């Protein structure tokens, strides 16, 4: 099994930092430290190199996040993702000089954080392949769907999800979020493509943004169904089809 991606969090608001740490740990990443000051982050990096640094721009202390990133990059090529509650052009233009891998504006959603990390990992992999002359091998396995399981890429490996454990799938632009019994996964595939590949016997698209597992339905209302305490909207046209399909299970 691949080693988990190591992430250093540099954030002086401890409540925010602890929340980020919890979310990333749940996603399978290893948190190497939570530090409030840039000076401490520079020492930490020398002692143990993280794969990614989440850096708050406005840190307390002598160094702000941008200055800290500059000093890190003198000796190390560490991807930096900035956290910021300030959209000021001056900060943004200064930060661009450090070639960050992303910006996350506060307050942010869990999915924003998850996507920023996964896109950064993609760039790290691409960079490593380029440096090794293996760019033709850059493409990773796409998600694929079988009758009883789905394989999705999680960090640097393909993970199996049993279809019976999937509660529902929610569209998010060109991505999908799979909500299963154990956790949530990001699927780099539009909902339309997922709908075409899932076994029709157990799955039904009841809304433009939702596919549900028929075996997991707990309640049916006029405009929604309930699965695992989550109310999922249902189009009027699909109510009759849903009732019909449930009778055939």
Secondary structure, DSSP 8 states (H G I E B T S, - for coil): -----EEEEE-S-HHHHHHHHHHHHHTT-EEEEEESSHHHHHHHHHHS--SEEEEESS-SSS--HHHHHHHHHHH---EEEEEES---HHHHHHHHTT--SEEEESS--HHHHHHHHHHHHHHHHHHHHHHTT-GGG------EE-SSEEEEEETTEEEEEEGGGEEEEEEETTEEEEEESS-EEEESS-HHHHHHHS-TTTEEEEETTEEEEGGG--EE-SSEEEETTEEEE--HHHHHHHHHHHHT-
